[in-house]
Amino acid sequence: MDTHANTSPNPPMSGVANGDAGEEQGLKRSLGARHLNMIAIGGAIGTGLLVASGGSISQAGPGGALAAYAAIGVMVYLLMQSLGEMSTWLPASGSFETWATRWVSPSFGFAMGWNYWFNWAITLAAELVAVSVVMRYWFPDIPAIIWSALFLTLLFLMNAFTVRGFGESEFWFALIKVVTVVVFLGIGLLMILGILGGSSPGVSNWVMGEAPFVNGFLGTFSIMMIAGFSFQGTELLAVAAGEAANPDVTIPKAVRSVFFRITLFYIGAIAVIGFLLPYTDPNLLSADIEQVATSPFTLIFERAGILGAATLMNAVILTAILSAGSSGMYASSRMLYAMGVSGKAPKFFAKVDRRGVPMPALLATTAVGAFAFITSLIGDGAAYIWLINVSGLAGFIVWAGIAWSHYRFRKAFKAQGHAVSELPFRSKLYPAGPIVALLMVLAIIAGQNLEIFTGNATFLGVLSTYIGGIAFLAIWAGHKLVTKTKGVDPATADLSRIE
């Protein structure tokens, strides 16, 4: 077990830390600024925005949805600031696992790493299910498993050659999504102004019925859960930092630009949908990838007179699924590789091929994703549902870990006599930033099952909702019991950097 212990009160500010030496010798720093920008943006623009945003407005009204997404946007901004500071100081593919191990405790880092790997491996299985649904739109008679198998093969090949190959594919996938959202915002603005698609609805959809805030505080708070899931993926930037060229320059640029772009896309899209579609529209509540015609993007494109809007959006949704699947395979294989390097996983996973690809970790991730997908085909798919439930809170747990690790990092930085001016990128609003972000994430985790607060919860319902958190705590506690490791003392925490 690599505890990254450093007994020196002022550890070296450069060089390669012992536990990370193999990592830096194996992986290639081939990702540029444009790759990092699109990896983070693409990770957050998916079916949550393209499809599920309509359901958010249906449940909370245009004002409630806008407030919820704005609040989560602020939280993500604070997290990105923390992530940027730690990524520039220690740009490692282990990212959250490495930071948590060095600055919180080895057991916390162990649980963070396995939690993140499992999350993306199971997410890969979910994307295999989703792609078969999307392809059914064009080819209803071809068995779904054929598409899933082809999709899995394509994702593997995209990740199996070079990291730059992954970066390029993700760049173009993300660009398609970004262009779609920008065009949507432009067309939506013209429709709001009455220049396109008939007369303008004005503010009528914001004052009808219970609008703008439907179902009060609980309606808005419930949408914060959905918004949180939609924004997940922005943390991929930290994993990619381990293979970023010139991370001291590229990561700050990505951090500064990504938040504003993502917030613009989400806040702008929610506002446009809120102006143009009434929250009572039944299509908004029924929108899912099986009914692409009910996507709010499709509905608005059709009203603007764009031919083949449903086909166009189905293609964009397919791109979003490809992007999510590829990013998931990349992130999970790098995390498993990093854990192999640090001794938290079998050393076999620390091997890379001559192109710098961690092939054993990639193969293992592909196999687990395929196995989880197969469980969706067996019987009533109950095993698959439980696997999905286990991974449900994983992203929020990682966000909480980022905030806590950053708080502890700064504590160690101060305890060892270092000045904030030494940091390549300085997080704004510290210490309030990570503290507020942590409290917000914990509130979202606690609120995943609102029936607890209304008295209508069942034991099985609560268990299925929070099983991911229970699993994380079990791994954390189990590792601590077996290894007897303690929390990291800020005065002796390892602050050494990777060149």
Protein Blocks (a to p, Z undefined) as FASTA:
>chain_A
ZZhiafbfbdcfedjdfklmmmmmmpccfbcfklmmmmmmmmmmcfklmmmmmmmmmmno
jmlmmmmmmmmmmmmmmmmmmmmmmmmmmccfklmmmmmmmmmomklmmmmmmmmmmmmm
mmmmmmmmmmmmmmmmmmmmbcfklmmmmmmmmmmmmmmmbmklmmmmmmmmmmmmmmmm
mmmmmmmmmmmnopggpaaekjmlmmgcjbfbehijmlmmmmmmmmmmmmgojlmmmmmm
mmcghkllmmmmmmmmmmmmmmmmmmmmmmmmmmmpcfklmklmmgcfklmmlpmklmmm
mmnopahklmmmmmmmmmmmmmmmmmmmmmmmmmmmmmmmnopacfklmpccfkopafkl
mmmmmmmmmmmmmmmmgojllmmmmmmmmmmmmmmmmmmmmmmmmmmmmmmmmmnopafk
lpmbacehiaklmmmmmmmmmmmmmmmpmmlmnopacfklmmmmmmmmmmmmmmmmmmmm
mnopacddfklccfbdcZZ
